[in-house]
Amino acid sequence: MNPQRISPQPAVASAGLHRPRLAFGAVGLAAVLALGACASAPPPKEQMAVSSAAVSRVSGTAAEAPAEVAAAREKLALAQQALARQDYEAARQWAEQAEADAALAEARARANRSDAALGQVRDGIRALRAELARS
């Protein structure tokens, strides 16, 4: 058999047989990757612990930053609910937001204390100036 006389038709027919297999293989691979992506998110135990500690830490500053502390508590509760539903991505996101709100509450409370201290210093300076003016 002369290699130059081979018809291209068997090659085309052979390639046509591989296309459905390739399509099924691509669909199968996509399904496996999609299922793997869903199953690959581990429970955010560490983030939950960090967020819970942060919210506990700022609970004492509720009087100085009530809105921020309330937001942190609410988001931590949402994270715990998502964790119970095994929606680990949502749990991680809520926990991160709770931690950020707790940090904001700490900063707000610190700023409020600084403002109060500044007011006391200014009152002291006014009193000293008044005393010096009388002398």
C-alpha positions in Angstrom: 0.0 0.0 0.0 1.4 3.3 -1.0 1.3 5.9 1.8 0.6 8.7 -0.7 -2.7 7.1 -1.9 -4.3 7.0 1.6 -7.6 8.9 1.5 -8.2 11.6 4.1 -11.7 10.3 4.8 -10.8 7.8 7.5 -8.9 10.5 9.3 -12.0 12.8 9.2 -14.2 10.0 10.3 -11.8 9.1 13.1 -11.7 12.8 14.3 -15.5 12.9 14.2 -15.6 9.9 16.6 -13.4 11.7 19.1 -15.5 14.9 19.2 -18.4 13.5 21.3 -15.9 11.8 23.6 -14.1 15.1 24.0 -17.3 17.0 24.7 -18.4 14.5 27.3 -15.0 14.6 28.8 -15.1 18.4 29.0 -18.6 18.4 30.6 -17.5 15.7 33.1 -14.4 17.7 34.0 -16.4 20.9 34.5 -18.9 19.0 36.8 -16.0 17.5 38.8 -14.4 21.0 39.2 -17.7 22.6 40.2 -18.4 19.9 42.8 -14.8 20.2 44.0 -15.1 23.9 44.4 -18.2 23.5 46.6 -16.6 20.9 48.8 -13.2 22.5 49.1 -14.2 25.3 51.5 -13.3 24.1 55.0 -15.2 25.4 58.0 -13.8 28.8 59.0 -13.0 27.7 62.6 -10.0 30.0 63.0 -11.8 33.1 61.6 -14.8 32.3 63.8 -12.6 32.1 66.9 -10.8 35.4 66.1 -14.1 37.2 65.4 -15.7 35.9 68.5 -12.8 37.0 70.6 -12.8 40.5 69.0 -16.5 40.9 69.6 -16.1 39.7 73.2 -13.3 42.2 73.7 -15.3 45.2 72.5 -18.4 44.2 74.5 -17.1 46.4 77.3 -17.1 49.4 75.1 -20.8 49.2 74.2 -21.5 52.5 75.9 -18.8 54.3 74.0 -19.6 52.8 70.5 -23.0 51.2 70.7 -23.8 51.1 67.0 -20.5 49.5 66.1 -20.7 46.9 68.9 -24.2 46.1 67.9 -23.2 45.6 64.2 -20.3 43.4 65.3 -22.6 41.2 67.4 -25.2 40.9 64.7 -22.7 39.9 62.0 -21.1 37.4 64.4 -24.6 35.9 64.9 -25.1 35.7 61.1 -21.7 34.0 60.8 -22.7 31.4 63.4 -26.0 30.8 61.5 -24.2 30.3 58.2 -21.8 27.9 59.9 -24.7 25.9 61.3 -26.1 25.7 57.7 -22.6 24.6 56.5 -22.4 27.7 54.3 -18.7 28.1 55.1 -18.0 30.9 52.6 -20.8 33.0 54.0 -19.8 32.2 57.5 -16.2 33.3 56.8 -17.4 36.6 55.2 -19.7 37.4 58.1 -17.0 36.6 60.6 -14.5 38.8 58.8 -17.1 41.7 58.8 -17.8 41.1 62.5 -14.1 41.3 63.2 -13.8 44.6 61.2 -16.8 46.0 63.0 -15.2 45.1 66.3 -12.0 46.8 65.3 -14.1 49.9 64.3 -15.8 49.8 67.7 -12.5 49.8 69.5 -11.2 52.7 67.4 -14.4 54.7 68.0 -14.3 54.0 71.7 -10.6 55.1 71.8 -11.5 58.2 69.8 -14.3 59.1 72.2 -12.0 58.6 75.2 -9.4 60.8 73.5 -12.0 63.5 72.8 -13.1 63.4 76.5 -9.5 63.7 77.7 -8.8 66.5 75.3 -11.8 68.4 76.6 -10.5 68.0 80.2 -7.1 69.3 79.1 -8.6 72.3 77.4 -10.7 73.0 80.5 -7.5 72.9 82.6 -5.8 75.3 80.2 -8.7 77.7 80.4 -8.6 77.6 84.2 -4.8 78.2 84.3 -5.2 81.2 81.8 -8.0 82.6 84.0 -5.8 82.3 87.1 -2.8 83.9 85.3 -5.0 86.8 84.1 -6.0 87.5 87.8 -2.5 87.6 89.0 
